């Protein structure tokens, strides 16, 4: 692949610098060395060759209301297995009707809108009860073994394109109405669970149903995982617990006589309560030494670590010198995706962040500051590339931090999910949040030297 040149950009910058300094048409020098009004401005173009390696990720911060569930084995990028544990939120005032006659059924409904993998291969979902409250921990390496109890409460077999679905309308960004399919997996749970809820609700003051905290202690939640099958991963949009029952409605009929009605107590896993998404990856083949490629894989898979050897151009980074433009383009290997068995797509965005700035970035909801962290442009599916159009502030900032002494930098490339909104005043699309990418994605980057160039324009007064 061709590395884009900065010559054109350098000429453009030179032109505008001349306009800024020139008071007449008599310029003694035109080009990369410009001397308006007798003062010298030297501009030069240079490149820096970066190096890359794949590094294992232990865990990631995953505060998400949309967990991923399932297992997928990819021929190139290895395997991913994900499951989740969640508490149920008890809204104020919710409970059973008076005079309940019978618990009809209890079920967990797992709803999802998108899948990755084979939509037709059967898989099994398993549901277990939790034996204690979940930790205040939003990392993907929490072990479910410490929190759930056997045997399972229920199980069900499903395929990605399940026969059970509903349609839901929503507004698009263009303010038009569209519909989407929401697929559902229903898991039958023991009637005894519903009867346990009803018995507790009938206690004085409604027992543990009196408030949300008491309810979470009474029923800590569920652990949802998969049994057989390794072909599909679901993006879960909602997990709901239903207790279906019949109750007597006094004088509820049109003739003002007692009537038996059917209804359900519904509880959801929501952002107000704890939810932990656990992820296991097999990345052995991605970490093999001597590869001509580096890899990025989500969730909690591998990152690419880039080394910027600025000590190689230390003479260009002295006081009075500045980098006006530094452009970095990284190229993916499109041949990987020609294999029909590969179902993982490249992540839409990458975060380039200094290794010492990563801790706390996602936990504290930070945004890229364009010094220690930069957000790529959206993945270019035509050129199979990620572009960081100008990271000159990175070089200038750390050059000053190191008192203009020789230094090298190490940055991570991390797959991220980006939320945007359109500014109603300016019409510009603005990034409102950057979080770890929890959907399975993967990309193989070409780390041949000719495709690992940071192109820079220097200036010195």
N, C-alpha and C positions, 0 to 999 in steps of 0.2 A: 504494500500500500504506500501511497505517496504521502510524505509529510508536508503539510501546507507551509508555504513560505510567508515570512513577515516582510518581505521586501516592499510589497505594495503598501502595507500598513506603515512601514517606516517612511516611505515617500510621502504618504498622506500627512503623517504627523509633522514631517519636516516642512511641508507646505503651510500647514496652519501655524507652525511656530514662526515661519517667515512673515506671515500676515500679521501676527501679533506684535512683532518687533519692528517691522519696516514702516518708515514714515514717508518713504518715497520709492521710486522704482529703481534706484541705483543700488543694487546688491552686489557686493564684491565677490561673494562666494555663494554658490547654490549647490546643494547636495546634502551629504551627511555631515559636513562640517560647515556650519553657518555662522557668520559673524555680523549680525545686525548692529549698526551704530557703533562699530568698533569693539563690541564685546563678543567673545567666542562661545558658541554652543556646539559641542561635539556630540554627534549622535552615531551610534553604532548598533549593528545587529549581531547577535551571537546565539548559539544554542548550547544547551546543557543536556547530556545524556543521563537519563535516570535509570535506576535498576529497580526490579520488582521481585517480590517473593510472596508465596501464599502462606498465610498464617491461620492456625486453628483458633476458633472462637469457643471459649468455655461456656458462656451464657450471655444473654442480652436482656436489657430491660424491656418488658413487654406489657406495659399497662394498656390493654386493649379490650374493647367490648366485643370484638369480633375474633374469637379464637379460631385456630385451624385444627382440624381433626382428620386423622387418617394416616396412611403409610403409602409411600411411593418409592419405588426402586428405579433409578435412572441409570442407563448403561454408561453414561459419561460422567455424571456428577454425583454418583453414589446415592445412598438412601436417605430418606427423611421420614421420621415417625413423630407424630404430634398428638397430644391429647390434652384434656383440660379438667380442672377442678373448679367448682363454682358454688357460691352461696346463693340463696334465694332471698330476694328483697320482699319484706312484708310491708306493704303500704298501710298507712294509718286507717283503722276502721274496717279492714278487710277480715272476713271470716265466713262462717257457715250461717245459713238461715236457721231460724227456730224450727223445731219439730222435724229434724232430719229422719227420714224413714229408712234409708239404706244407702251405703256406699256402693255405687255401680262399678266403677273402675278407677284405676290410677295409671297415669302414663306420663312419660317424659317425651316432649315433642322437640326435636332438634330441627331447626329451620336453617336453610342455607340458600345462597343465590349463585354461587360460582364454585367450580371444581377445577382441579388440575389432575391430569392423568387419564385413565380409561373410564369412560362414563358408563360402560356396559358390564364390566366385570363385577361379580358379587363380592361384597365385603360384609363384615359383621361388626356391629357396634355393641359395646358392653357398658352397663351402668352399674356403679357401685355406690353405696352410701359412705359418707365420711364419718370417721369416729371422733374427730375433734375439729375445732375451728381452724381455718386456714391462716397461715402466717401473713404478716404484713410484708410480703415479699413478692415483687413483680418480676422476678428473674426466671429464665426458662430452665434452670437446672435444679429446681425444687423436686425432690423425690416423692412421687405419689405414694410409695410404699409406706410412708410414715403416717398417712392420713386416711386411707380407705380400709374397709373391712370386707372380707369374703364371707359368704359367696356373693355373687352379683345379685343386684335387685332385678335385673332384667336384661334381655338381649334382643336384637333384631337383625335381620339380613337386609341389605340394601344395595342398590347400584347408584352410581352418580346421577344419572338421569332417571330419578325415581318416578314411578307412575303417579305418586301422590304429590300434588303441587297446587298452589293457588296463584292467582294473578293479583298484582297490586299496582295501583296507579301512582305516579310520582311526577314532580315537575322537573324538567331538564334545566340546564343552565341558560337555555334560550327561552325559558318561561313557557314551554309547551308541555303538554301532558303526554307521558309515555307509560307503558306498562312493563313490568318485569315478572318473571316466574320465580316464585319462592317454593323451593322443594322442601319436603318434610319427611322426617323419619320418626315414626311413632314407636316408642319402646314401652311395652306393657310392664307395669310394676305391681308388686303385691297389694292386694286389697288391705292387708294389715297396716300398710303405711297410711292409707286414708283413714282407717279406723283409729289409728294412733293420733292423727291430727284432730279428729273429731272429739276424742276423749279429752285431749288437752284443752281444746276450745271450750268444752262444757264446764271446766273448772271455774272456780270463783274468779271473777275479773278476767276471764278467758285465758288464764294461765300464761303460758309462754307466747300466746298470741297477743299479749297486751302491748308489746312494742317490738321493734325490729331486732334490737340487740338480744332480747330474751329469746326470740324465735331462732336466731342463728345458733345460740347455745343449745337449744332444744333439738334442732335439726341442722347440723353443720353444712349440709349440702351434698353434692354428688361428684363423683369422678367418672368422666366419660372417656372411654378409650375404644380401641378396635381390637378384634380378635383375628380371625382369618382374613386374608386378602392383603395385598400390598400394591394396589394399582391406582388408588385415588386419595386425594386430599381435598377436604371440604373447607370452604370459608363460612363458618357458622355465623349467622346473623342474629339468632335468638334461641335461647334454651328455656323452655317453659314446662312447669310441672302442673298437671291438671288432676284434681280430685273430683270426679263426676259423682253426683249423688242425687237422690230424690228427696223432696221435702213436701210437707203438707202446707198448702196455702189456704188458710181459713177464709171461707166465703170468697174464694178467688175466681170462681167460675162466673159466667155471664148470668147464671141463675142464682148467684149469691150463695152457692153451696161450696163446701170444702172440695179442693181438687189437689191432685198430686202433680207436682211439676218437677222437671229435670233441669239441673244447672251444674255449674262446675266452679270450684275454687281454683283460681289460676295464680301462680307465682312465677316470676321471671328472674333469671340471672341478669342483673343490671349493673351499670357503672357505680351505683351507690354501695355495692357490696364487693367482697373480695372475689377475684377470679384469677386463676393461675394457669397459664398456658405452658406446658412442658414440651420440650423438643429434644429429640435425639437424632444425631447425624452420623453417618458413616462417610468420612471424608478421606479415607486412607489413600485412594488413588489420586486425589487432588494435591496431596502433600508430598508426592514423590520428588526427590531432588533431581536437578539437572533438566527439568522440563523447559521447553521453549515458551511456555505459557504460564500465566498466573490465573487464579480463579477467584471468583466472588460468588457466594451462595447464601441464600436466606431460606428460612430464618435460622439464626444462630449456627451458621455453617462455617464458612471461611471468609476472610478478608484478603485483599491484596495490600501489602505494605510497600510503599514507594520510598526510595531513598533519593533525596536531592543533594548531590555532592557539590554544594556551593563553594567548598574549599578549592575546587578545581578552577574556579574563575575569581579567586579572591582578589586579584589585582584589579578587577573591574568593579569591585564593591567598596572602594575606599570612600572617605568623606568627600562630599561634593558631587558624588555620582549617584544617580538614581536610575531605577528601572521603570520606564514609562509603560511598558506593555510586556506581559509574559503570558503566552498562550500555550495551553496544554490540551492535546487531543489524544485520547487513548482508543485503540481499535480492538474490537471484538473479533473472534474467529467465526465467520458465518457458516463454515463447513459443519460445525457441530450440529446445527439446527436442520441440516439436510437429512439427518437420520430421523425417520418417522417415529422411532421409539423414544426420542427425546421430547418430553412434554414440557420441560421447564423453559420459560422465556427469560430474556435479559431483564434485569430490573429497570424500571423507567428512569430512576434518578440514582446518582451516587453522591455521597457526601465525602469530600476530601478534608480530613481533619487531622491535626497534629496529634501524635500518639499521647502526649501529655495532657491534651485538652479533652480527650474522650470521656474520662470519668466525670460523671455529673451532667454531661451534655443532654442526654435524653431524660435522665431522672428529673432534671430541673426545667425541662421544657425550653431549652435554649434554642437560639436561631444562629445560623452561620454568620460570623462577624466579618467575613471577608479579610481576615488576617490569619486566624488559627483554623478557620473552617470555611469551606466553599461548597456551594451546591452546583452540580453540573447542570448543563442544559439537558432537556429531555433526550433520551436515547434516540439517536438517528438511525432509523431502520433501513435507510438507503445506503449510507456509508458504513453502517455497523460501528458507530463510534460514540464516545462521550466527549463533550467539549467543556473545558473550563476556559472561558474566553479571555479573562484577564486576572491573573493571580499575582500581579506585580506587588500588591500590598504585602503578600506573604514574604517576599524576598526583602523588601525595604524594612518591614517591621522587625524581622529577626536579625537583619544586618545591624540595625540600631541597637537591638537588645543585646547583641554580642559585641558592642563597642567597635564595630567594623573589623573585628578579628575573624580569622577563617572559621567557618562553621559548616556543618552538614545538618540536614533535617530528615526526619522520618515521619511520614504521614500514612494514614490508613484510608483505603477506599471502602466505603460501607454502603450497602444497599439500603435505601430509605424510602419511606412513603411520605409524600408531600401533599399537604392540604392547601388549596388556594381559594381566593375569593376575588371577585371583581370590585374594584373601588368605584362606588357609585358616582363619585365626583370626577375622577380622572378617566375612568374606563379601563385603567390598567389592571392586569391580573397580578395579585400580590400573594406571596407565600405567607401563610398564617401559622403553619406548624410543620415540623420535620420530626418523624419518628422512625424507629426501627421497622424495616419491612418484615411483616409477619407472614405474608403470603410466600409460598415457595417460588423462588426465582434463581437463576444461575447464569453466569456468563464466563467465557474463557477469553482472557485478554492476551493479545500478542505482545510479548516482551522482547522481541528482537530489537537491537539497538536503534535501527533506523525508524522504529515506531515508538520510541520512548524519548522523544525530544521535547524539551521545554524551550520554546523560541522566545527570545527576549530582545527588546529595544532599550539601549542604554542612552542616557544623556549626561553631560557634564558641562557645567558652566565655568 
